[in-house]
Every structure is written in C-alpha cells, then in structure tokens.
Amino acid sequence: MAENLVELTVQNWDDEVTKSDIPVLVDFWAEWCGPCHAVAPIVAQLSVEYEGRVKFGRLDVDDHGEIAGRYGIQSIPTLLLLKGGDVADRIIGAVPRVVIEKLFEGNI
C-alpha cells in the first residue's frame, strides 16, 4: 500500500478523517471485491500526486461496517470525499482515474 494511503479503522477515523484539515478521499472496499482491486492502484497513485492537498484512506467494510453504515455505503467500491467528516461528493463503482480526479475540482 502506498505510504500516503492510511488504513482507516473505527479507532483512527476521527483523527484521520473527521479532524483532518484537508479533504479526505475514503475508499470503502473489501478483500473479496474485484472492482475494488481495480480501483485500488488508481487511488494509490493519486495519493502520491495529491499529497498535502488531499488525504487518502481505505476502509475495509467487512471489518468496520459501522462506519460504512453511518455513511450509507451499500455498494463497493464507493469513494467518498469528506471535508470535516461531511460528505462533499461520492462515486459508486469502479471508474476511470479522470472521474475520480473530478471529485477534487472545487473541493481542494
């Protein structure tokens, strides 16, 4: 996993996401999800390119379903762009890189 990509958990959610002073892109995923594995390298690459402007994290919905439920995650992969813990934008499903980058327009 990329150094800039934080593995999110119930324990670190508030510090890493809610209290972040920059927007956070959260990749909601699961090990068994094929489309999640297709999106993961794109998210990892973007985490390097947008370092310092956007924080990137991944949350395993099987291990931390309570957070996924809090944000209404029903399909994975889902990417949420959060600002101060509030959803600024979302993408559901495996999408090309350019679609993910559009999330940042006007949000960073």
Secondary structure, DSSP 8 states (H G I E B T S, - for coil): --TTEEEE-TTTHIIIIIT-SS-EEEEEE-TT-HHHHHHHHHHHHHHHHTTTT-EEEEEETTT-HHHHHHTT--SSSEEEEEETTEEEEEEES---HHHHHHTTTTT-
